[in-house]
């Protein structure tokens, strides 16, 4: 199975899930018409917004790091890499 087929299948599954949720919201008696429209709008637009925001983030990060990681730390001893517990300038 190619990457194209996986992406296509994921998009089809997402569309089916969105359709099922939209139908469930439409049939619900617990919401007003305005709430139903807002919820259906959110169901369909959030994946699109997420994809656009993630894509824009990736575009802004191009060229900031090498493809193979951080070359300045490639020869560092594993004990010397900062774990977040103590700042790197402190020797403990």
C-alpha positions as CSV (number, residue, x, y, z in Angstrom):
1,X,0.0,0.0,0.0
2,X,1.5,3.3,-1.0
3,X,1.5,6.5,1.0
4,X,-1.0,8.0,-1.4
5,X,-3.5,5.1,-0.6
6,X,-3.0,5.6,3.1
7,X,-3.6,9.3,2.9
8,X,-6.7,8.7,0.7
9,X,-8.1,6.1,3.1
10,X,-7.5,8.4,6.1
11,X,-9.3,11.2,4.4
12,X,-12.2,9.0,3.5
13,X,-12.4,7.7,7.2
14,X,-12.3,11.3,8.4
15,X,-15.1,12.3,6.0
16,X,-17.2,9.3,7.1
17,X,-16.6,10.2,10.8
18,X,-17.5,13.8,10.2
19,X,-20.7,12.8,8.4
20,X,-21.8,10.4,11.2
21,X,-21.2,13.1,13.8
22,X,-23.0,15.7,11.7
23,X,-26.0,13.5,11.3
24,X,-26.0,12.8,15.1
25,X,-25.9,16.5,15.9
26,X,-28.7,17.2,13.3
27,X,-31.0,14.6,14.9
28,X,-30.3,15.7,18.5
29,X,-33.1,17.4,20.2
30,X,-30.8,18.8,22.9
31,X,-29.5,21.7,20.8
32,X,-31.0,24.7,19.2
33,X,-30.7,25.2,15.4
34,X,-28.0,27.8,15.9
35,X,-26.0,25.4,18.2
36,X,-26.4,22.6,15.6
37,X,-25.1,24.8,12.8
38,X,-22.1,25.9,14.9
39,X,-21.2,22.4,16.0
40,X,-21.4,21.0,12.5
41,X,-19.3,23.9,11.3
42,X,-16.7,23.1,13.9
43,X,-16.7,19.4,13.1
44,X,-15.9,20.1,9.4
45,X,-13.6,23.1,9.8
46,X,-11.3,22.0,12.6
47,X,-9.4,19.4,10.6
48,X,-8.9,21.9,7.8
49,X,-7.7,24.6,10.2
50,X,-5.4,22.1,11.9
51,X,-3.9,21.1,8.6
52,X,-3.4,24.7,7.5
53,X,-1.8,25.7,10.8
54,X,0.5,22.7,10.9
55,X,1.5,23.3,7.3
56,X,2.2,27.0,8.0
57,X,4.3,26.0,11.0
58,X,6.3,23.6,9.0
59,X,6.9,26.2,6.3
60,X,8.2,28.7,8.9
61,X,10.6,26.1,10.4
62,X,12.3,25.2,7.2
63,X,16.0,25.7,7.3
64,X,16.2,26.1,11.1
65,X,17.5,22.6,11.8
66,X,19.4,20.1,9.7
67,X,17.6,17.0,8.5
68,X,19.7,14.6,10.6
69,X,19.3,16.4,13.9
70,X,21.5,18.8,15.8
71,X,25.1,18.4,14.6
72,X,26.5,20.4,17.6
73,X,25.3,17.6,20.0
74,X,26.2,14.7,17.7
75,X,29.5,14.0,19.6
76,X,28.3,14.9,23.1
77,X,28.3,12.3,25.8
78,X,24.8,11.2,26.6
79,X,25.4,12.3,30.2
80,X,26.3,15.8,29.1
81,X,23.0,16.4,27.2
82,X,20.6,18.5,29.2
83,X,17.6,16.6,30.4
84,X,15.7,19.5,31.7
85,X,16.3,18.8,35.4
86,X,19.3,21.1,35.8
87,X,20.3,23.9,33.5
88,X,23.3,23.0,31.4
89,X,25.6,25.7,33.0
90,X,25.3,24.0,36.5
91,X,27.6,21.2,37.4
92,X,25.9,18.8,39.8
